[in-house]
Amino acid sequence: MAQAEVILHNEYLTLHLLPESGGRVGRLLVRKHGLDVFKPIDASLPFDPLNWPRGGIYPLIPYSNRIADATLNFAGERHTLPVHPDAMPHTLHGVSHTLAWTVESASDTTAVLSLQYSGAHWPWPIRAEQHFELRGAELAIKLVLINNGATPMPGGMGLHPYLNAYPQMQVAFNSQRQWAITPDYLASGAFTQGQERRSITPQDWATQTWADYLSQWGGEASVSYPQGQLSIKAGSELDHLVVFGPAGVDYLCLEPVSHLANGFNLAARLGHESTGTQVITPGENFSSQVCFQWTDR
């Protein structure tokens, strides 16, 4: 059965949302050039929450990446979470993108999606929101995470876009800190410090996987095409960046996130500021925004 879509559009952009498929962006089209910024998701295919489509954008709430051994240590308590089968023995990318979201409102250029969750994948009940707005040639996405529990909780967020790879595409980003990655994609806690600007093309992950865990990246990246440029600007809360291109795929994941992979468990050793981890009190919300701005050449 085809998935229900919410479609936003203006003179410059067309945005397809798939609320029932983890609150995903299914497609973002630059209308003038017929250019798909993200790898489009085929909305006619059934949605598998454990083997999700590698396309569009999905929300990372209430955390991003992995929690080591599916064990969350917080405030002197040890919480065991369900293991993800593709990341055993760890968890992977929270729970919000595996569930159906509710459409709170929608117009030609704006939409609000929401999610209430209480279950095994997170020890605290939460509310999540995504606010989408087309502003000229810009897509703005605001993320909100609310602690609906009775005690403080750790929390985080981010976006997981799949940038559609084109032969002449070039991706550029800065960082001041690069974190060491273990073979099973955890952050080891070690890092190297130093201002660096990188520029990569699809040839860089054509035969070998590209993986970076970065922080202090300034919240800005750019993607250049023959037709124009996509500027990505993230709120200061999203001070970590994951750049991931599996060998030979036709996409690049460029993920602005609030915290380091396995950051909740590393925070006791490295501190909240370094790992980007947040403590959210009952009723409090944590939010940030990512904007994708298109500019013609």
Order of alpha helices (4+ residues) and beta strands (2+ residues): beta-beta-beta-beta-beta-beta-beta-beta-beta-beta-beta-beta-beta-beta-beta-beta-beta-beta-beta-beta-alpha-alpha-beta-beta
